[in-house]
Amino acid sequence: MKRCYILLLLVAVSAFAQQPKPMGEGLKKMTKEERKAAGQTPDAKATIDMYRVFTIDNDTTYIDTSLTIQKDYRFNYLRRDNFGLLPFANDGQPYNTLDFGLDGFSPFPQFGMRAKHFNYIRPEQMRYYQVATPLTELYFKTTIKQGQSVDAFLTLNLHERLNISVAYRGLRSVGRYENAMSSTGNFRFTSNYQTKSGRYFLKAHFTGQDFFNMENGGVLNLEDFESGDPAFDERGRLQVYLTDAQSTMKGNRYFFDHGFRVNGSDRQNNLWLLHQFNYEHEFFEYYQPTLRTDVVNSNDDFQRFGESYVASRLRDKSRYNRMYNKVGVAYENKSLGQVQFFIEDFNYNYFYQTAIVQNGEVIPSSLNARIENFGGQYTYKKGSWSGTALLRNAITNQRLSEIDVKADYQLNDDYLFAFRLQKLNRLPNHNFNLFQSDYIAYNWFNDFKNEKITHFEATADTPWINASLQATVLDDYLYFDDVSTDDRVLLVSPKQYGKTIKYLSVKASKEFRLGHFALDNTVLYQQVGQDDPVLNVPKLLTRNTLYYSGTLFKKAMFIQTGFTFQYFSKYKANDFNPLLGEFYVQTKREIGDFPLVDFFFNAKVRQTRIYLKAEHFNSPFTGNKFYSAPNYPYKDFLVRFGLVWTFFQ
């Protein structure tokens, strides 16, 4: 949290370091209403499009300080709409994925430990800025039992074409269950620059991210939780599998993307030289001082993850380095689009300290390789149509390939249709092929085949309804499977499914308004075709919000208040394994078919948005049948407060 306090000091200093001044001529001027919404005075010189936010692909939006129901959905630990993700009982813990369509597909192998990466900010999630005056945003939200969640952000232009931003997101939350404390941090620094002629551009960022969790392995006796016994209303009295285990994941990334136009002036035909660099280091560590679980009121004890090489102080650590370079040349025609050819160099090293000999087989200490790809990309944008077509293929001995075609059709300001077809031959994540542990059963060395994925999606945004369809065909799908024969001992191993899995989802959302009242609805239907229960998802998810919007105190305060109802149908959900940092397939217990109802009261005063929420307030009278995973109960009734304050200096 020290970095957060340093950032707050920078915010205060910047208020005096830069004076407001316009950044361009002939730009759209703010109306009085827009200035008020942005927290500016009526005589402010800056215009709304002088506060820009853009991605690595130059998708651009503007700073928005309005209060909407969508902002309420994003007021959470992840700072994004988490529909389709089911949080655990404490902030900073994993999310169970209800919507399989949320998983993106990349042909490159990843580190693994996917349950620990929900709040790990990836390069495509980074945002860059261009602002007329220094801009600050402060986020605060109370957590569970003890702690706080904060996100402090500052951006300013050192020059008209040179911007920097610095931000820190921090969390500490004790939680209600034994050994469930979370402490996380995401530090971000970005910079972007462009020459006056536009001949050279640069986007760069650094991230330092760390995630610490005390791991209790879930509740040992679920009957105690479900019994309704008032003695267990204090959740710390429920016995858990692990009383002193903990996990840590950290990662640093150094990234830049830049390009140079060969011809001196911008013309109808241009030639660009492009380069992207990404170096990343991650490690995941699991530490467990006490290996045996002593069952309360019993002489029985056991080890949750089976037999081990050590009697105490077990410590497993996986390390991962990756370096990515992409060099390309692009020909741009203002009428026909841009054609780019590129070469990619992907170099990784996933490693442990030593090799292991187990049952006569050698489990090596590392996986490392160099992947070279050759590819091309065509980008087109003219009139109502825009799109990209990407093709990459390995020229080294790895069978990596990707075809990705996207097309958007903007009929007018109200109608947008988008299509995407993706076909991948992707390498397995590293922890499927190699894992080492002081637990005997958690050591393996595999040579799995590539996963083959064909994915199609179509979306339509209209005034009548927003809808999307996804269809995915999976071959040689990789997953973690429960191979235990004793319910108390959890043994999980990687598996590859040799048959085809077909996935289909349809999602629709629509808001109905009547005067000051509105009903916002989102419904997702999923269907999986498979011979064995490998890919398990609920068939139905729904979120419905009934709310009122209005003003108070002579229109000085804008408010929104109402109820959010969430539901998902019963299914055999994946469970969480803290030793691996992964979810695994289980077929013994079902969760779901319980309502989640929140009451909220949100308000906006100038540029400050205030949030007050009673989360899962129906839990005291709907029974203790609510779970985030088969061994992990969902959170109880909780009242939380927070705010987001955006101000312009």
C-alpha positions as CSV (number, residue, x, y, z in Angstrom):
1,M,0.0,0.0,0.0
2,K,3.0,2.3,0.3
3,R,2.9,2.8,-3.5
4,C,-0.7,4.1,-3.2
5,Y,0.3,6.7,-0.7
6,I,3.2,7.9,-3.0
7,L,0.7,8.1,-5.8
8,L,-1.7,10.3,-3.7
9,L,1.2,12.6,-3.1
10,L,1.9,12.9,-6.8
11,V,-1.8,13.7,-7.3
12,A,-1.5,16.6,-4.9
13,V,1.7,17.9,-6.5
14,S,0.4,17.7,-10.0
15,A,-2.5,20.0,-9.2
16,F,0.0,22.8,-9.0
17,A,2.5,21.6,-11.7
18,Q,0.4,22.0,-14.8
19,Q,-2.0,24.8,-15.7
20,P,-5.1,24.1,-17.8
21,K,-4.7,24.9,-21.4
22,P,-6.4,23.9,-24.7
23,M,-4.7,21.2,-26.8
24,G,-6.0,21.9,-30.3
25,E,-8.1,24.1,-32.5
26,G,-11.5,23.4,-34.1
27,L,-12.5,20.7,-31.6
28,K,-16.0,20.2,-30.3
29,K,-16.8,22.5,-27.3
30,M,-18.5,21.2,-24.2
31,T,-22.1,22.2,-23.5
32,K,-22.9,23.4,-20.0
33,E,-24.4,20.0,-19.2
34,E,-21.3,18.2,-20.4
35,R,-19.1,20.5,-18.3
36,K,-21.2,19.9,-15.3
37,A,-21.1,16.1,-15.8
38,A,-17.4,16.3,-16.1
39,G,-17.1,18.4,-12.9
40,Q,-15.8,21.4,-14.8
41,T,-16.7,25.1,-14.3
42,P,-18.8,26.7,-17.0
43,D,-15.9,28.7,-18.3
44,A,-13.5,25.7,-18.7
45,K,-11.6,25.9,-22.0
46,A,-11.0,22.1,-22.4
47,T,-13.4,20.2,-24.6
48,I,-14.8,16.7,-24.1
49,D,-12.6,15.1,-26.7
50,M,-9.5,16.5,-25.1
51,Y,-9.7,13.7,-22.5
52,R,-9.2,10.6,-24.5
53,V,-8.7,7.0,-23.5
54,F,-7.4,4.5,-26.1
55,T,-6.1,0.9,-26.3
56,I,-3.1,-0.6,-28.0
57,D,-5.3,-0.9,-31.1
58,N,-6.3,2.8,-30.9
59,D,-9.9,2.1,-30.0
60,T,-10.8,5.5,-28.5
61,T,-13.3,6.6,-25.9
62,Y,-13.6,9.7,-23.6
63,I,-13.5,10.1,-19.9
64,D,-17.0,9.6,-18.6
65,T,-18.1,10.7,-15.1
66,S,-21.8,9.9,-15.5
67,L,-23.7,7.6,-13.1
68,T,-25.4,4.7,-14.9
69,I,-26.4,1.2,-14.0
70,Q,-23.5,-0.1,-16.1
71,K,-21.1,1.9,-13.7
72,D,-22.8,0.0,-10.8
73,Y,-22.0,-3.3,-12.4
74,R,-18.3,-2.3,-12.7
75,F,-18.0,-1.1,-9.1
76,N,-16.2,-4.2,-7.9
77,Y,-12.7,-5.6,-7.3
78,L,-12.1,-6.3,-11.0
79,R,-13.4,-2.8,-12.0
80,R,-15.3,-4.3,-14.9
81,D,-18.7,-6.0,-15.4
82,N,-18.4,-9.5,-13.9
83,F,-21.6,-11.0,-15.3
84,G,-20.7,-14.6,-15.9
85,L,-18.2,-14.7,-13.1
86,L,-19.1,-16.0,-9.6
87,P,-16.9,-14.4,-6.8
88,F,-15.8,-16.3,-3.8
89,A,-16.7,-15.3,-0.2
90,N,-13.8,-12.8,0.1
91,D,-12.5,-10.1,-2.3
92,G,-9.2,-10.9,-3.9
93,Q,-10.0,-14.6,-4.2
94,P,-10.7,-16.5,-7.5
95,Y,-13.9,-16.4,-9.5
96,N,-15.7,-19.4,-10.8
97,T,-16.4,-19.0,-14.5
98,L,-20.1,-19.5,-15.3
99,D,-19.9,-18.1,-18.9
100,F,-17.4,-20.1,-20.9
101,G,-17.6,-17.5,-23.7
102,L,-15.6,-15.1,-21.5
103,D,-12.4,-17.2,-22.1
104,G,-10.4,-15.7,-24.9
105,F,-8.2,-17.9,-27.1
106,S,-4.5,-17.3,-27.9
107,P,-2.3,-19.7,-29.9
108,F,0.7,-19.1,-27.6
109,P,1.3,-21.2,-24.4
110,Q,0.6,-19.4,-21.1
111,F,2.1,-19.8,-17.6
112,G,-1.0,-21.5,-16.2
113,M,-2.4,-20.9,-12.7
114,R,-5.4,-19.4,-14.4
115,A,-7.5,-19.0,-11.2
116,K,-4.9,-16.5,-10.0
117,H,-5.1,-14.3,-13.2
118,F,-8.6,-12.8,-13.0
119,N,-7.2,-9.5,-11.8
120,Y,-3.9,-9.8,-13.6
121,I,-4.0,-6.9,-16.1
122,R,-2.9,-8.1,-19.6
123,P,-1.4,-5.9,-22.3
124,E,-4.6,-5.6,-24.3
125,Q,-6.4,-4.4,-21.1
126,M,-4.0,-1.5,-20.6
127,R,-5.3,2.0,-21.4
128,Y,-3.4,5.1,-22.6
129,Y,-4.4,8.7,-22.3
130,Q,-4.3,12.1,-23.9
131,V,-5.6,14.9,-21.6
132,A,-5.8,18.7,-21.7
133,T,-5.2,19.1,-18.0
134,P,-4.1,16.7,-15.2
135,L,-6.8,14.1,-14.5
136,T,-7.2,12.1,-11.3
137,E,-9.5,9.3,-10.4
138,L,-9.8,7.9,-6.8
139,Y,-11.7,4.7,-6.2
140,F,-12.5,3.4,-2.7
141,K,-14.7,0.5,-1.4
142,T,-15.0,-1.2,1.9
143,T,-14.1,-4.9,2.0
144,I,-15.1,-7.9,4.1
145,K,-14.6,-7.7,7.9
146,Q,-11.4,-5.7,7.8
147,G,-9.4,-3.9,5.1
148,Q,-10.0,-1.6,2.1
149,S,-10.0,-1.6,-1.7
150,V,-8.5,1.4,-3.4
151,D,-7.5,2.4,-7.0
152,A,-5.7,5.7,-7.4
153,F,-5.0,7.0,-10.9
154,L,-3.3,10.1,-12.3
155,T,-2.5,11.1,-15.8
156,L,-1.1,14.3,-17.3
157,N,0.5,15.6,-20.5
158,L,4.1,16.7,-20.1
159,H,3.8,18.0,-23.6
160,E,1.0,18.3,-26.1
161,R,2.0,14.9,-27.6
162,L,3.6,13.2,-24.6
163,N,1.4,11.7,-21.9
164,I,2.2,9.7,-18.8
165,S,-0.1,8.0,-16.3
166,V,0.6,6.2,-13.0
167,A,-1.9,4.1,-11.0
168,Y,-2.0,1.7,-8.2
169,R,-4.9,-0.7,-7.2
170,G,-4.6,-2.2,-3.8
171,L,-6.7,-4.5,-1.7
172,R,-6.6,-6.0,1.8
173,S,-9.6,-8.0,3.0
174,V,-9.6,-10.4,6.0
175,G,-12.9,-12.2,5.1
176,R,-15.2,-14.1,7.4
177,Y,-13.8,-17.6,7.1
178,E,-10.7,-18.9,8.8
179,N,-7.4,-18.4,6.9
180,A,-9.0,-16.5,4.0
181,M,-7.2,-13.1,4.0
182,S,-6.4,-11.5,0.7
183,S,-3.8,-8.8,-0.2
184,T,-3.2,-7.7,-3.8
185,G,-1.6,-4.9,-5.7
186,N,-1.5,-3.7,-9.3
187,F,0.9,-1.0,-10.2
188,R,0.7,0.5,-13.7
189,F,2.7,3.1,-15.5
190,T,2.0,4.1,-19.1
191,S,3.4,6.6,-21.6
192,N,2.5,7.4,-25.2
193,Y,4.2,9.8,-27.6
194,Q,3.7,11.0,-31.2
195,T,5.7,13.4,-33.2
196,K,4.1,16.5,-34.6
197,S,4.0,15.1,-38.1
198,G,2.7,11.8,-36.9
199,R,5.6,10.0,-38.5
200,Y,6.6,8.2,-35.3
201,F,4.5,6.9,-32.4
202,L,5.2,5.1,-29.2
203,K,3.1,3.4,-26.5
204,A,4.8,1.9,-23.5
205,H,3.9,0.6,-20.1
206,F,5.2,-1.2,-17.0
207,T,3.2,-3.3,-14.6
208,G,4.1,-4.8,-11.3
209,Q,1.4,-7.0,-9.9
210,D,1.3,-9.2,-6.8
211,F,-1.5,-11.4,-5.3
212,F,-1.3,-12.9,-1.9
213,N,-4.0,-15.3,-0.5
214,M,-4.3,-17.3,2.6
215,E,-5.7,-20.6,1.4
216,N,-8.2,-22.6,3.5
217,G,-9.1,-25.2,0.9
218,G,-12.8,-24.8,1.6
219,V,-15.1,-25.9,4.4
220,L,-14.5,-29.4,5.8
221,N,-18.0,-30.2,7.0
222,L,-20.5,-28.7,4.7
223,E,-23.3,-30.1,6.9
224,D,-22.3,-27.6,9.5
225,F,-22.6,-24.7,7.0
226,E,-26.0,-25.9,5.7
227,S,-27.5,-26.8,9.1
228,G,-28.6,-23.2,10.0
229,D,-27.1,-23.7,13.5
230,P,-26.7,-20.2,14.9
231,A,-23.4,-21.3,16.3
232,F,-22.0,-21.3,12.8
233,D,-23.3,-17.9,11.8
234,E,-19.9,-16.8,12.9
235,R,-18.2,-18.3,9.9
236,G,-14.8,-18.5,11.5
237,R,-16.1,-21.4,13.6
238,L,-16.5,-23.6,10.5
239,Q,-13.6,-26.0,10.2
240,V,-11.6,-25.7,7.0
241,Y,-9.1,-28.1,5.4
242,L,-6.1,-25.8,5.6
243,T,-5.3,-23.5,8.6
244,D,-2.0,-21.9,7.6
245,A,-1.5,-22.4,3.8
246,Q,-0.9,-19.5,1.6
247,S,-0.1,-18.7,-2.1
248,T,1.7,-15.8,-3.7
249,M,1.8,-14.8,-7.4
250,K,3.8,-11.9,-8.7
251,G,4.5,-10.6,-12.2
252,N,6.4,-7.7,-13.8
253,R,5.9,-6.7,-17.5
254,Y,7.9,-4.3,-19.7
255,F,6.0,-3.5,-22.9
256,F,6.3,-1.0,-25.8
257,D,4.8,-0.8,-29.3
258,H,6.1,1.8,-31.8
259,G,6.1,2.5,-35.5
260,F,7.9,4.8,-38.0
261,R,6.6,6.0,-41.3
262,V,9.3,5.8,-44.0
263,N,8.0,8.6,-46.1
264,G,8.4,12.0,-44.6
265,S,4.8,13.3,-45.2
266,D,1.5,11.6,-44.8
267,R,0.2,10.6,-48.2
268,Q,-2.4,8.5,-49.9
269,N,0.2,5.6,-49.9
270,N,2.4,5.2,-46.8
271,L,5.0,2.6,-45.7
272,W,5.4,1.8,-42.0
273,L,8.0,0.0,-40.0
274,L,6.5,-1.6,-36.8
275,H,7.9,-3.2,-33.7
276,Q,6.3,-4.6,-30.5
277,F,8.3,-5.8,-27.5
278,N,7.0,-7.6,-24.4
279,Y,9.1,-9.1,-21.6
280,E,7.3,-10.7,-18.6
281,H,8.4,-12.5,-15.5
282,E,6.0,-14.4,-13.2
283,F,6.2,-16.8,-10.4
284,F,3.7,-18.7,-8.3
285,E,4.5,-20.1,-4.9
286,Y,2.4,-22.3,-2.6
287,Y,3.5,-22.5,1.1
288,Q,2.0,-24.9,3.7
289,P,3.7,-25.1,7.1
290,T,1.3,-27.7,8.6
291,L,0.4,-30.6,6.3
292,R,-2.0,-32.6,8.3
293,T,-5.7,-31.6,8.9
294,D,-6.9,-32.6,12.4
295,V,-10.7,-33.2,12.4
296,V,-12.4,-31.5,15.3
297,N,-13.9,-33.9,17.9
298,S,-12.2,-36.9,16.2
299,N,-8.9,-38.7,16.5
300,D,-8.8,-38.8,12.7
301,D,-6.4,-36.7,10.6
302,F,-5.3,-36.7,7.0
303,Q,-3.3,-34.8,4.4
304,R,-5.5,-32.9,2.0
305,F,-3.3,-33.4,-1.1
306,G,-2.0,-36.9,-0.3
307,E,1.4,-38.2,0.7
308,S,4.4,-35.8,0.6
309,Y,8.2,-35.9,0.5
310,V,8.3,-33.5,3.6
311,A,6.6,-33.6,6.9
312,S,6.1,-29.8,7.3
313,R,6.9,-26.4,5.7
314,L,6.1,-27.5,2.2
315,R,7.0,-24.9,-0.4
316,D,6.4,-25.2,-4.2
317,K,7.5,-22.5,-6.6
318,S,6.9,-22.3,-10.3
319,R,8.8,-19.6,-12.4
320,Y,8.2,-18.3,-15.8
321,N,10.0,-15.8,-18.2
322,R,8.8,-14.9,-21.6
323,M,10.1,-12.5,-24.3
324,Y,8.1,-11.5,-27.3
325,N,9.2,-9.5,-30.3
326,K,7.2,-8.7,-33.4
327,V,8.7,-6.9,-36.3
328,G,6.7,-5.9,-39.3
329,V,6.3,-3.7,-42.4
330,A,3.0,-2.3,-43.5
331,Y,1.8,-0.7,-46.7
332,E,-1.1,1.7,-46.2
333,N,-3.5,2.9,-48.8
334,K,-6.1,5.4,-47.6
335,S,-8.8,3.9,-49.8
336,L,-7.9,0.2,-49.7
337,G,-6.7,-0.2,-46.2
338,Q,-3.4,-1.5,-44.7
339,V,-1.5,-4.7,-45.5
340,Q,1.1,-5.8,-42.9
341,F,3.6,-8.7,-43.0
342,F,5.4,-9.6,-39.7
343,I,7.8,-12.0,-38.0
344,E,7.2,-13.0,-34.4
345,D,9.8,-14.3,-32.0
346,F,8.4,-15.9,-28.8
347,N,11.0,-17.2,-26.3
348,Y,10.0,-18.7,-23.0
349,N,11.5,-20.5,-20.0
350,Y,9.2,-22.2,-17.4
351,F,11.3,-23.7,-14.7
352,Y,11.9,-25.2,-11.2
353,Q,15.1,-25.5,-9.2
354,T,16.0,-29.1,-9.8
355,A,15.0,-32.2,-11.8
356,I,13.2,-35.0,-9.9
357,V,13.3,-38.8,-10.4
358,Q,10.0,-40.4,-9.4
359,N,9.0,-44.0,-10.0
360,G,12.0,-44.4,-12.3
361,E,10.9,-41.5,-14.5
362,V,12.7,-38.2,-14.8
363,I,10.7,-35.0,-14.3
364,P,12.8,-32.2,-15.8
365,S,13.4,-28.9,-14.1
366,S,12.3,-26.7,-17.1
367,L,10.5,-26.3,-20.3
368,N,11.9,-23.8,-22.7
369,A,11.7,-23.1,-26.4
370,R,11.8,-20.5,-29.1
371,I,8.8,-20.1,-31.4
372,E,9.2,-18.2,-34.7
373,N,6.1,-17.2,-36.6
374,F,5.5,-15.6,-39.9
375,G,2.2,-13.8,-40.6
376,G,0.2,-11.2,-42.3
377,Q,-2.7,-8.9,-41.4
378,Y,-5.1,-6.9,-43.6
379,T,-7.0,-3.9,-42.0
380,Y,-9.9,-2.2,-43.8
381,K,-12.1,0.7,-42.7
382,K,-14.2,2.7,-45.1
383,G,-17.8,3.8,-44.9
384,S,-20.0,1.5,-42.8
385,W,-17.5,-1.4,-43.0
386,S,-14.4,-2.1,-41.0
387,G,-12.5,-5.3,-40.3
388,T,-9.2,-7.2,-39.9
389,A,-7.9,-10.5,-41.2
390,L,-5.0,-12.1,-39.4
391,L,-2.9,-15.1,-40.3
392,R,0.1,-16.5,-38.4
393,N,1.9,-19.8,-38.7
394,A,5.0,-21.2,-36.9
395,I,8.1,-21.6,-39.1
396,T,9.9,-23.5,-36.3
397,N,8.9,-27.1,-35.4
398,Q,6.0,-26.1,-33.2
399,R,2.6,-26.6,-34.8
400,L,1.2,-23.2,-33.9
401,S,-1.2,-21.4,-36.2
402,E,-4.1,-18.9,-36.1
403,I,-6.6,-17.5,-38.5
404,D,-8.7,-14.6,-37.1
405,V,-11.2,-12.7,-39.2
406,K,-13.3,-9.8,-37.9
407,A,-15.9,-7.6,-39.6
408,D,-18.0,-4.8,-38.3
409,Y,-20.9,-3.1,-40.1
410,Q,-22.2,0.3,-38.7
411,L,-25.5,0.8,-40.3
412,N,-26.0,4.1,-38.4
413,D,-25.4,5.5,-34.9
414,D,-28.0,3.1,-33.5
415,Y,-27.2,-0.2,-35.3
416,L,-23.9,-2.1,-35.1
417,F,-23.3,-5.7,-36.3
418,A,-20.0,-7.5,-35.7
419,F,-18.8,-11.0,-36.8
420,R,-15.7,-13.0,-35.9
421,L,-14.2,-16.3,-37.0
422,Q,-11.2,-17.7,-35.3
423,K,-9.4,-21.0,-35.9
424,L,-6.4,-21.9,-33.7
425,N,-3.9,-24.7,-33.2
426,R,-2.6,-23.7,-29.7
427,L,0.2,-25.0,-27.6
428,P,-0.7,-26.3,-24.1
429,N,-0.2,-24.1,-21.0
430,H,3.0,-25.0,-19.3
431,N,1.6,-26.4,-16.1
432,F,-0.3,-29.1,-18.0
433,N,3.0,-30.4,-19.3
434,L,5.2,-29.9,-16.3
435,F,4.6,-29.5,-12.6
436,Q,6.7,-30.2,-9.5
437,S,5.6,-30.3,-5.9
438,D,6.6,-31.8,-2.5
439,Y,3.3,-33.6,-2.7
440,I,4.1,-36.9,-4.4
441,A,0.9,-37.0,-6.6
442,Y,1.5,-33.5,-8.0
443,N,4.5,-34.2,-10.1
444,W,4.2,-34.8,-13.8
445,F,5.9,-34.4,-17.1
446,N,3.6,-34.7,-20.2
447,D,3.8,-34.1,-23.9
448,F,0.2,-33.2,-24.7
449,K,-1.0,-32.5,-28.2
450,N,-2.1,-29.0,-29.3
451,E,-5.6,-27.9,-28.7
452,K,-7.6,-27.3,-31.8
453,I,-10.3,-24.5,-31.5
454,T,-12.8,-23.2,-34.0
455,H,-14.7,-20.2,-32.7
456,F,-17.5,-18.1,-34.3
457,E,-19.3,-15.2,-32.8
458,A,-21.8,-12.6,-33.9
459,T,-23.2,-9.6,-32.1
460,A,-25.9,-7.0,-32.8
461,D,-26.3,-3.7,-30.9
462,T,-29.6,-2.1,-31.7
463,P,-32.1,0.2,-29.9
464,W,-34.4,-2.8,-29.5
465,I,-32.0,-5.4,-28.1
466,N,-28.3,-6.2,-27.7
467,A,-27.6,-9.8,-28.6
468,S,-24.7,-12.1,-29.2
469,L,-24.2,-15.7,-30.4
470,Q,-21.0,-17.8,-29.8
471,A,-20.3,-21.3,-31.3
472,T,-17.1,-23.1,-30.4
473,V,-15.7,-26.5,-31.4
474,L,-12.9,-27.9,-29.2
475,D,-10.7,-30.8,-30.0
476,D,-8.0,-32.3,-27.7
477,Y,-9.3,-30.0,-24.9
478,L,-7.0,-29.8,-21.9
479,Y,-8.4,-29.7,-18.3
480,F,-7.6,-30.7,-14.7
481,D,-9.5,-33.8,-13.4
482,D,-10.3,-35.1,-9.9
483,V,-8.9,-38.6,-9.7
484,S,-9.4,-39.0,-5.9
485,T,-10.9,-42.1,-4.4
486,D,-11.3,-40.5,-0.9
487,D,-13.4,-37.4,-0.6
488,R,-11.1,-36.0,2.0
489,V,-7.9,-36.4,-0.1
490,L,-7.8,-34.2,-3.2
491,L,-5.8,-35.6,-6.1
492,V,-5.9,-33.7,-9.3
493,S,-4.0,-34.4,-12.6
494,P,-4.0,-32.9,-16.1
495,K,-6.0,-34.7,-18.8
496,Q,-6.6,-34.3,-22.5
497,Y,-10.0,-35.1,-23.9
498,G,-9.7,-37.1,-27.1
499,K,-13.2,-36.4,-28.4
500,T,-14.9,-33.3,-29.8
501,I,-16.7,-30.7,-27.5
502,K,-19.3,-28.4,-29.1
503,Y,-20.3,-25.2,-27.2
504,L,-23.1,-22.8,-28.0
505,S,-24.3,-19.7,-26.2
506,V,-26.9,-17.0,-26.8
507,K,-26.8,-13.8,-24.8
508,A,-29.4,-11.0,-24.9
509,S,-29.7,-7.7,-22.9
510,K,-32.4,-5.1,-23.0
511,E,-33.4,-2.2,-20.7
512,F,-37.1,-1.1,-20.5
513,R,-37.9,2.4,-19.2
514,L,-41.1,4.0,-17.9
515,G,-40.7,7.5,-16.5
516,H,-38.1,7.4,-13.7
517,F,-38.1,3.6,-13.5
518,A,-36.1,1.1,-15.5
519,L,-35.7,-2.6,-15.7
520,D,-32.3,-3.8,-17.1
521,N,-32.1,-7.4,-18.1
522,T,-29.3,-9.7,-19.2
523,V,-30.0,-13.4,-20.0
524,L,-27.4,-16.1,-21.1
525,Y,-28.3,-19.6,-22.4
526,Q,-25.5,-22.2,-22.9
527,Q,-25.5,-25.7,-24.3
528,V,-22.6,-28.1,-24.4
529,G,-22.5,-31.2,-26.7
530,Q,-20.0,-33.8,-25.3
531,D,-19.9,-37.5,-24.6
532,D,-18.4,-37.1,-21.1
533,P,-18.8,-34.3,-18.5
534,V,-15.6,-32.4,-19.2
535,L,-16.8,-28.8,-20.0
536,N,-19.5,-28.1,-17.4
537,V,-21.5,-24.8,-17.4
538,P,-24.9,-23.8,-16.2
539,K,-27.5,-23.7,-18.9
540,L,-29.1,-20.4,-17.7
541,L,-27.8,-17.2,-16.2
542,T,-29.8,-14.1,-15.6
543,R,-29.4,-10.7,-14.1
544,N,-32.3,-8.3,-13.7
545,T,-32.1,-4.9,-12.2
546,L,-35.2,-2.8,-11.3
547,Y,-34.2,0.7,-10.3
548,Y,-35.3,4.4,-10.0
549,S,-33.4,7.4,-11.2
550,G,-34.1,11.0,-10.1
551,T,-32.7,14.1,-8.5
552,L,-32.7,15.5,-5.0
553,F,-31.8,18.8,-3.3
554,K,-32.8,21.1,-6.2
555,K,-31.1,18.8,-8.7
556,A,-27.8,19.0,-6.9
557,M,-27.7,15.2,-6.4
558,F,-28.6,12.6,-9.0
559,I,-29.6,9.2,-7.6
560,Q,-30.2,5.6,-8.7
561,T,-31.6,3.1,-6.3
562,G,-33.1,-0.4,-6.7
563,F,-32.6,-4.1,-6.6
564,T,-30.4,-6.5,-8.7
565,F,-31.5,-10.1,-8.9
566,Q,-29.0,-12.8,-10.2
567,Y,-29.6,-16.5,-10.8
568,F,-27.9,-19.5,-12.4
569,S,-29.3,-23.0,-12.9
570,K,-27.9,-25.9,-11.0
571,Y,-24.9,-27.7,-12.5
572,K,-21.7,-29.7,-11.5
573,A,-19.4,-26.7,-11.1
574,N,-15.6,-26.9,-11.2
575,D,-13.9,-26.7,-7.9
576,F,-10.8,-24.9,-6.8
577,N,-7.4,-26.4,-6.0
578,P,-5.1,-23.8,-4.2
579,L,-2.0,-26.0,-4.6
580,L,-2.2,-25.6,-8.4
581,G,-4.0,-22.3,-8.6
582,E,-6.4,-23.9,-11.0
583,F,-10.1,-25.0,-11.2
584,Y,-10.6,-28.7,-11.8
585,V,-13.5,-30.8,-13.1
586,Q,-15.6,-32.7,-10.5
587,T,-18.8,-34.6,-11.0
588,K,-19.9,-35.3,-7.4
589,R,-21.7,-32.1,-6.2
590,E,-24.0,-29.6,-7.9
591,I,-24.3,-25.9,-7.0
592,G,-26.7,-23.2,-8.2
593,D,-30.4,-22.7,-8.3
594,F,-30.3,-20.1,-5.5
595,P,-31.2,-16.3,-5.8
596,L,-28.7,-13.5,-5.2
597,V,-30.5,-10.2,-4.5
598,D,-28.6,-6.9,-3.9
599,F,-30.1,-3.6,-2.8
600,F,-28.2,-0.5,-3.9
601,F,-28.4,3.3,-3.4
602,N,-26.0,5.2,-5.7
603,A,-25.7,9.0,-6.0
604,K,-23.7,11.5,-8.0
605,V,-22.7,15.0,-6.8
606,R,-20.8,16.9,-9.4
607,Q,-18.0,14.5,-10.4
608,T,-18.2,12.2,-7.4
609,R,-20.2,8.9,-7.5
610,I,-21.2,7.4,-4.2
611,Y,-22.2,3.7,-3.8
612,L,-24.0,2.0,-1.0
613,K,-25.0,-1.6,-1.4
614,A,-26.6,-4.4,0.7
615,E,-25.1,-7.5,-1.0
616,H,-26.9,-10.8,-0.9
617,F,-29.4,-9.4,1.6
618,N,-31.7,-12.4,1.1
619,S,-29.2,-14.9,2.5
620,P,-30.6,-14.9,6.1
621,F,-34.0,-16.2,4.9
622,T,-33.3,-18.4,1.8
623,G,-31.2,-21.1,3.4
624,N,-27.5,-21.9,3.4
625,K,-27.4,-23.5,0.0
626,F,-25.3,-20.9,-1.7
627,Y,-21.9,-21.8,-3.0
628,S,-19.2,-20.3,-5.3
629,A,-17.6,-23.8,-5.8
630,P,-18.6,-27.2,-4.4
631,N,-16.4,-26.7,-1.2
632,Y,-16.5,-22.9,-1.0
633,P,-19.7,-21.1,0.2
634,Y,-20.7,-17.8,-1.4
635,K,-20.5,-14.6,0.6
636,D,-23.2,-13.8,3.2
637,F,-25.2,-10.6,3.6
638,L,-23.0,-7.6,3.7
639,V,-23.4,-3.8,3.6
640,R,-20.7,-2.0,1.7
641,F,-19.9,1.6,0.9
642,G,-17.6,3.2,-1.7
643,L,-17.0,6.1,-4.1
644,V,-15.3,7.1,-7.3
645,W,-14.1,10.6,-7.5
646,T,-12.9,12.0,-10.9
647,F,-11.6,15.5,-11.0
648,F,-9.9,17.8,-13.5
649,Q,-7.2,20.2,-12.4
